[in-house]
Amino acid sequence: MNIYQKKTYWKWYLAAAAVFIVSITLWYTKSLADRLSAREDQQAQQFAEALRNLAKTSMDEGQQGCECDVELHRLVITQNTTVPAVLLDEGWNIIEYRNIGDPSSVLDTSLIRKELGRMAAVWSDTIEVSVPPFFRNYLVYSRSNLLTWLRWYPYIQLLLIGAFISVGYIGFSASRKAQENRVWLGMAKETAHQLGTPITAIMGWIEAIRATNETDATTLEMLDELNKDVIRLELVSDRFSKIGSQPELTPENLYLALERNREYMQRRSPRKVTYHFPNPAQEPAIHVLTNAHLFDWVIENLIRNSIDAMESGVGEIRADVMQDGKYAIIEITDSGKGIPIGKHKTIFKPGYSTKTRGWGLGLSLSKRIVEQYHNGKIAVKRSEPGKGATFSIRLPLAPEKV
């Protein structure tokens, strides 16, 4: 169980608030766009009616009964400064146009035709402007640039909000990660300091017992193994003291490193756990830059997790080494209970553990050691519940000596 897993309902409240704000923005912008669209349709109808009445006035000029207000119609036409419009005759020849191109320049027919094609591709409508039975004209109009920008405005706003949230999230994550690193560093240094005193005392007791049992072979053998564990504790203390500082890396043969860890862990594993590790004497050396103390910690963690995943302490652990271009790959495979697909990344987070005891820091520290200190990658390559798991470590090869 992850000790950091808590119900964070505030995140859902924040997400709901964000969705509400975005929805209101979209609705309000759409409402404005619809109102402006209706207003432009009305303006186009008035424009067409003014053109129609002007044409009728010119035909009825000199005849009694014409009640058209010419100045009013011309005012309606000139006040259209936003809606793109083109007046065409019955043969679709251009008569005049409004709000297309630069108002100070005169456009040729080809450019206006091209604009008509663009208007038709985006959106356009046609109003018949005719004075039967003399002629039949058509007014083609489209949406104004203002309305086009207004329809795009919500998406631009969403993009800016998304960018702002992304920058804020990245900054917050970086700050939180820096704070976590300081906590890790403090905890590691304090652990190394606390281990120093009992390690020294245990070493003293070992030597005292050895002095009083110099002729007891069994006791001496037990003391030798106990001394190895104490030395291992010293290594653990040294590892913790190196957390937070850049360790020194030296070339090492991966096969020898794996064999060293297998030999140590196998003597401390259940007898029914079988190890299948490559024999260094039978394999061509593959060298990578490692800090032996920290790298051993990674391999130990993977082997220990494999043992913990086995039912009743029965199973197999296999190690394979291969080369891929400028990288070496180590795969540790076990026959344990496996890892669910949804947990392949979660297991590397601090605090995640399937055991009732423990802090859930082993794999998190392993990831930190491999990726931050050795410029490598560690991941779950494959796993199925009940069929075991395979962890993959990818490390750059050591430069060849000239």
C-alpha positions as CSV (number, residue, x, y, z in Angstrom):
1,M,0.0,0.0,0.0
2,N,1.3,3.5,-0.9
3,I,1.7,5.5,2.3
4,Y,1.3,8.7,0.1
5,Q,-2.0,7.6,-1.4
6,K,-4.7,9.8,0.0
7,K,-8.0,11.0,-1.3
8,T,-7.2,14.3,-3.0
9,Y,-10.7,15.6,-3.6
10,W,-9.5,19.1,-4.0
11,K,-8.0,18.2,-7.4
12,W,-11.5,17.1,-8.6
13,Y,-13.0,20.3,-7.3
14,L,-10.3,22.4,-9.1
15,A,-10.9,20.4,-12.3
16,A,-14.7,20.9,-12.0
17,A,-14.2,24.7,-11.5
18,A,-12.0,24.8,-14.5
19,V,-14.5,23.0,-16.7
20,F,-17.3,25.3,-15.4
21,I,-15.2,28.4,-16.3
22,V,-14.3,27.1,-19.7
23,S,-17.9,26.2,-20.4
24,I,-19.2,29.6,-19.4
25,T,-16.6,31.2,-21.6
26,L,-17.5,29.1,-24.6
27,W,-21.2,29.6,-24.1
28,Y,-20.8,33.4,-23.7
29,T,-18.5,33.7,-26.7
30,K,-20.9,31.6,-28.9
31,S,-23.8,33.7,-27.8
32,L,-22.0,36.9,-28.8
33,A,-21.0,35.3,-32.1
34,D,-24.5,34.2,-32.9
35,R,-25.8,37.7,-32.1
36,L,-23.2,39.3,-34.3
37,S,-23.9,36.7,-37.1
38,A,-27.6,37.6,-36.9
39,R,-26.7,41.3,-37.0
40,E,-24.6,40.8,-40.1
41,D,-27.3,38.9,-41.8
42,Q,-29.7,41.7,-41.1
43,Q,-27.1,44.2,-42.4
44,A,-26.7,42.2,-45.6
45,Q,-30.5,42.2,-46.1
46,Q,-30.6,45.9,-45.6
47,F,-27.7,46.4,-48.0
48,A,-29.4,44.3,-50.6
49,E,-32.7,46.2,-50.1
50,A,-30.9,49.5,-50.5
51,L,-29.3,48.3,-53.7
52,R,-32.6,47.1,-55.0
53,N,-34.4,50.4,-54.3
54,L,-31.5,52.5,-55.8
55,A,-31.8,50.4,-58.9
56,K,-35.5,50.9,-59.0
57,T,-35.2,54.6,-58.4
58,S,-32.8,55.0,-61.3
59,M,-35.3,53.3,-63.6
60,D,-38.3,55.2,-62.3
61,E,-36.4,58.5,-62.3
62,G,-38.6,61.3,-63.8
63,Q,-41.8,59.3,-63.2
64,Q,-44.2,60.4,-60.6
65,G,-44.9,58.2,-57.6
66,C,-41.4,57.3,-56.7
67,E,-41.1,57.6,-52.9
68,C,-37.6,56.1,-52.5
69,D,-35.2,58.1,-50.3
70,V,-32.0,57.9,-52.3
71,E,-29.8,59.5,-49.7
72,L,-31.0,57.0,-47.0
73,H,-30.3,54.0,-49.3
74,R,-26.8,55.4,-50.1
75,L,-26.2,55.9,-46.4
76,V,-27.2,52.2,-45.7
77,I,-24.7,51.1,-48.4
78,T,-21.8,53.2,-47.2
79,Q,-22.3,52.2,-43.6
80,N,-21.5,48.6,-44.4
81,T,-17.8,48.7,-43.4
82,T,-17.4,45.2,-42.1
83,V,-19.4,42.6,-44.1
84,P,-17.5,41.4,-47.2
85,A,-20.0,41.7,-50.1
86,V,-19.8,41.4,-54.0
87,L,-22.6,42.5,-56.3
88,L,-22.9,40.2,-59.4
89,D,-25.2,40.5,-62.5
90,E,-27.2,37.7,-64.0
91,G,-24.1,36.4,-65.8
92,W,-22.1,36.5,-62.5
93,N,-20.0,39.4,-63.7
94,I,-18.7,41.7,-61.0
95,I,-20.6,45.0,-60.7
96,E,-19.1,46.3,-57.4
97,Y,-17.7,45.0,-54.1
98,R,-17.4,46.1,-50.4
99,N,-14.8,45.3,-47.6
100,I,-12.6,43.1,-49.8
101,G,-8.8,43.8,-49.8
102,D,-7.3,47.2,-49.1
103,P,-10.0,49.9,-49.3
104,S,-7.4,52.3,-50.7
105,S,-6.5,50.1,-53.7
106,V,-8.4,48.9,-56.7
107,L,-8.6,45.2,-57.1
108,D,-8.7,43.5,-60.4
109,T,-11.3,40.9,-61.3
110,S,-9.1,37.9,-60.7
111,L,-8.4,38.9,-57.1
112,I,-12.1,39.4,-56.5
113,R,-12.9,36.0,-58.0
114,K,-10.3,34.4,-55.8
115,E,-11.9,36.1,-52.8
116,L,-15.3,34.8,-53.8
117,G,-13.9,31.3,-53.9
118,R,-12.5,31.8,-50.4
119,M,-15.8,33.1,-49.1
120,A,-17.6,30.1,-50.6
121,A,-15.2,27.7,-49.0
122,V,-15.5,29.3,-45.5
123,W,-19.1,30.5,-45.5
124,S,-21.2,32.6,-47.8
125,D,-24.8,33.3,-48.7
126,T,-26.5,34.9,-51.7
127,I,-29.4,37.4,-51.8
128,E,-31.2,38.1,-55.0
129,V,-31.2,41.8,-55.9
130,S,-33.5,42.2,-58.9
131,V,-36.0,44.6,-60.4
132,P,-38.3,42.6,-62.5
133,P,-38.6,42.5,-65.4
134,F,-35.5,44.6,-66.2
135,F,-32.6,42.6,-64.7
136,R,-31.6,40.0,-62.1
137,N,-28.6,40.8,-59.8
138,Y,-27.1,38.8,-56.9
139,L,-25.4,40.0,-53.7
140,V,-22.9,37.4,-52.3
141,Y,-21.8,38.2,-48.7
142,S,-19.6,36.4,-46.1
143,R,-18.8,36.8,-42.4
144,S,-16.7,39.7,-41.3
145,N,-13.1,39.3,-40.0
146,L,-14.4,40.4,-36.5
147,L,-16.9,37.5,-36.4
148,T,-14.3,35.1,-37.7
149,W,-11.9,36.1,-34.9
150,L,-14.6,36.0,-32.4
151,R,-15.4,32.3,-33.3
152,W,-11.7,31.4,-32.9
153,Y,-11.4,33.4,-29.7
154,P,-12.5,30.5,-27.3
155,Y,-9.9,28.2,-28.8
156,I,-7.1,30.8,-28.5
157,Q,-8.2,31.4,-25.0
158,L,-8.1,27.7,-24.2
159,L,-4.7,27.4,-25.7
160,L,-3.4,30.3,-23.6
161,I,-5.0,28.9,-20.4
162,G,-3.5,25.5,-21.2
163,A,0.0,27.0,-21.7
164,F,-0.3,29.0,-18.5
165,I,-1.4,25.8,-16.6
166,S,1.5,23.8,-18.1
167,V,4.1,26.4,-17.2
168,G,2.6,26.6,-13.6
169,Y,2.6,22.8,-13.3
170,I,6.2,22.5,-14.5
171,G,7.3,25.2,-12.1
172,F,5.4,23.6,-9.2
173,S,6.7,20.1,-10.1
174,A,10.3,21.4,-10.2
175,S,9.8,23.1,-6.8
176,R,8.3,20.0,-5.3
177,K,11.0,17.8,-6.7
178,A,13.7,20.1,-5.3
179,Q,12.1,20.0,-1.9
180,E,11.8,16.1,-2.1
181,N,15.5,16.0,-3.0
182,R,16.4,18.0,0.1
183,V,14.3,15.7,2.2
184,W,16.0,12.6,0.6
185,L,19.5,14.1,1.2
186,G,18.8,14.9,4.8
187,M,17.3,11.5,5.5
188,A,20.2,9.7,3.8
189,K,22.9,11.7,5.7
190,E,21.2,11.1,9.0
191,T,20.8,7.4,8.3
192,A,24.5,7.0,7.4
193,H,25.3,8.8,10.6
194,Q,23.1,6.7,12.8
195,L,24.4,3.5,11.4
196,G,28.0,4.3,12.2
197,T,27.9,3.7,16.0
198,P,26.1,0.2,16.0
199,I,28.3,-1.0,13.1
200,T,31.5,-0.1,15.1
201,A,30.1,-1.8,18.2
202,I,29.2,-5.0,16.3
203,M,32.6,-5.2,14.8
204,G,34.1,-5.0,18.3
205,W,31.9,-7.8,19.6
206,I,32.8,-10.0,16.6
207,E,36.5,-9.7,17.4
208,A,35.8,-10.4,21.1
209,I,33.9,-13.6,20.3
210,R,36.5,-14.6,17.8
211,A,39.3,-14.3,20.4
212,T,37.4,-16.6,22.8
213,N,36.6,-19.2,20.2
214,E,39.8,-19.6,18.2
215,T,39.5,-23.4,18.1
216,D,35.8,-23.7,17.3
217,A,35.6,-24.0,13.5
218,T,31.8,-23.7,13.3
219,T,31.7,-20.6,15.4
220,L,34.5,-19.1,13.3
221,E,32.6,-19.8,10.1
222,M,29.5,-18.1,11.5
223,L,31.6,-15.1,12.6
224,D,33.1,-14.9,9.1
225,E,29.6,-14.7,7.6
226,L,28.5,-12.2,10.3
227,N,31.6,-10.1,9.5
228,K,30.5,-10.1,5.8
229,D,27.1,-8.8,6.8
230,V,28.7,-6.1,8.9
231,I,30.9,-5.1,6.0
232,R,27.7,-5.0,3.9
233,L,26.2,-2.6,6.5
234,E,29.2,-0.4,6.1
235,L,28.6,-0.4,2.4
236,V,24.9,0.6,3.0
237,S,26.0,3.4,5.3
238,D,28.5,4.5,2.6
239,R,25.7,4.4,0.0
240,F,23.5,6.6,2.1
241,S,26.3,9.1,2.6
242,K,26.8,9.3,-1.2
243,I,23.1,10.3,-1.8
244,G,23.0,13.9,-2.9
245,S,26.6,14.0,-4.1
246,Q,27.9,13.0,-7.5
247,P,29.6,9.6,-7.1
248,E,32.8,8.7,-8.8
249,L,32.3,6.2,-11.7
250,T,34.8,3.7,-12.8
251,P,34.7,1.0,-15.6
252,E,33.5,-2.4,-14.4
253,N,32.6,-5.7,-16.1
254,L,28.9,-6.2,-15.7
255,Y,29.3,-10.0,-15.5
256,L,31.6,-9.6,-12.5
257,A,29.2,-7.2,-10.8
258,L,26.2,-9.5,-11.3
259,E,28.2,-12.5,-10.0
260,R,29.3,-10.6,-6.9
261,N,25.7,-9.8,-6.0
262,R,24.5,-13.3,-6.8
263,E,27.1,-14.9,-4.6
264,Y,26.1,-12.6,-1.7
265,M,22.3,-12.8,-2.1
266,Q,22.2,-16.6,-2.8
267,R,23.7,-17.4,0.6
268,R,20.9,-15.3,2.2
269,S,18.0,-16.6,0.1
270,P,15.6,-19.5,0.7
271,R,17.2,-22.7,-0.6
272,K,14.3,-23.3,-3.1
273,V,15.2,-20.1,-5.0
274,T,17.3,-21.0,-8.1
275,Y,19.7,-18.5,-9.7
276,H,20.5,-18.5,-13.4
277,F,23.3,-15.9,-13.8
278,P,25.9,-15.8,-16.6
279,N,29.4,-17.1,-15.7
280,P,31.9,-14.3,-16.1
281,A,34.6,-16.7,-17.2
282,Q,32.5,-17.8,-20.2
283,E,31.4,-14.4,-21.4
284,P,33.3,-11.6,-23.2
285,A,33.6,-8.6,-20.8
286,I,31.1,-5.7,-21.2
287,H,32.3,-2.6,-19.3
288,V,30.2,0.2,-18.1
289,L,30.9,3.2,-15.9
290,T,29.5,2.5,-12.4
291,N,29.9,3.3,-8.8
292,A,30.1,-0.3,-7.4
293,H,28.6,0.5,-4.0
294,L,25.5,2.2,-5.5
295,F,25.1,-0.2,-8.4
296,D,25.2,-3.2,-6.1
297,W,22.4,-1.6,-4.2
298,V,20.3,-1.6,-7.4
299,I,20.9,-5.2,-8.2
300,E,20.3,-6.2,-4.5
301,N,17.0,-4.4,-4.5
302,L,15.8,-6.2,-7.7
303,I,16.9,-9.6,-6.4
304,R,15.3,-8.9,-3.0
305,N,12.0,-7.8,-4.7
306,S,12.1,-11.0,-6.8
307,I,12.4,-13.2,-3.7
308,D,9.6,-11.3,-2.0
309,A,7.3,-11.9,-5.0
310,M,7.7,-15.7,-4.9
311,E,5.1,-17.8,-3.2
312,S,6.5,-19.8,-0.3
313,G,10.1,-18.9,-1.3
314,V,10.1,-21.1,-4.4
315,G,11.1,-19.9,-7.8
316,E,13.8,-18.8,-10.2
317,I,15.8,-15.6,-10.8
318,R,17.5,-15.1,-14.1
319,A,20.0,-12.4,-15.2
320,D,20.8,-11.7,-18.9
321,V,23.3,-9.2,-20.3
322,M,23.3,-8.0,-23.9
323,Q,24.7,-5.1,-25.9
324,D,22.7,-2.7,-28.0
325,G,24.9,-0.3,-29.9
326,K,26.6,2.0,-27.3
327,Y,24.5,0.6,-24.5
328,A,24.6,-2.4,-22.3
329,I,21.3,-4.0,-21.1
330,I,20.7,-6.0,-18.0
331,E,17.5,-8.0,-17.5
332,I,16.5,-9.5,-14.2
333,T,13.6,-11.9,-14.5
334,D,11.8,-13.8,-11.8
335,S,9.0,-16.3,-11.6
336,G,7.1,-14.5,-8.9
337,K,3.5,-13.2,-8.8
338,G,4.1,-10.4,-11.3
339,I,3.1,-6.8,-11.5
340,P,-0.2,-5.5,-12.9
341,I,0.2,-3.4,-16.1
342,G,-1.2,-0.3,-14.4
343,K,1.6,-0.4,-11.7
344,H,4.6,-0.6,-14.0
345,K,5.4,3.1,-13.4
346,T,3.9,3.5,-10.0
347,I,6.2,1.0,-8.3
348,F,9.1,3.5,-8.9
349,K,7.4,6.2,-6.9
350,P,8.5,6.8,-3.3
351,G,6.3,5.1,-0.7
352,Y,4.8,2.5,-3.0
353,S,5.0,-1.0,-1.5
354,T,3.0,-4.2,-1.7
355,K,4.4,-5.4,1.7
356,T,2.9,-4.6,5.1
357,R,6.3,-3.6,6.3
358,G,8.8,-1.3,4.7
359,W,8.9,2.2,3.4
360,G,8.6,1.5,-0.3
361,L,11.9,3.3,-1.1
362,G,13.9,0.5,-2.7
363,L,12.8,0.8,-6.3
364,S,12.6,4.6,-6.0
365,L,16.2,4.8,-4.9
366,S,17.2,2.3,-7.6
367,K,15.6,4.5,-10.3
368,R,17.5,7.5,-8.8
369,I,20.8,5.7,-8.8
370,V,20.5,4.4,-12.4
371,E,19.1,7.5,-14.0
372,Q,20.6,10.4,-12.1
373,Y,24.0,9.0,-11.2
374,H,24.6,6.5,-14.1
375,N,22.8,8.2,-17.0
376,G,20.8,5.1,-17.6
377,K,17.2,3.9,-17.6
378,I,15.4,1.3,-15.5
379,A,11.9,0.0,-16.3
380,V,9.6,-2.9,-16.1
381,K,10.1,-4.6,-19.5
382,R,7.3,-7.1,-19.2
383,S,5.1,-8.6,-16.5
384,E,1.9,-10.5,-16.1
385,P,0.1,-11.4,-12.8
386,G,1.1,-14.9,-11.9
387,K,3.8,-15.1,-14.6
388,G,6.7,-13.2,-13.0
389,A,8.3,-9.9,-14.0
390,T,11.4,-8.7,-16.0
391,F,13.2,-5.5,-15.0
392,S,15.5,-3.9,-17.6
393,I,18.5,-1.6,-16.9
394,R,20.1,0.3,-19.8
395,L,23.5,1.8,-19.2
396,P,26.0,3.5,-21.5
397,L,29.1,1.5,-22.3
398,A,32.4,2.7,-20.9
399,P,34.6,4.5,-23.4
400,E,37.3,2.2,-24.9
401,K,40.8,2.8,-23.7
402,V,43.2,3.9,-26.4
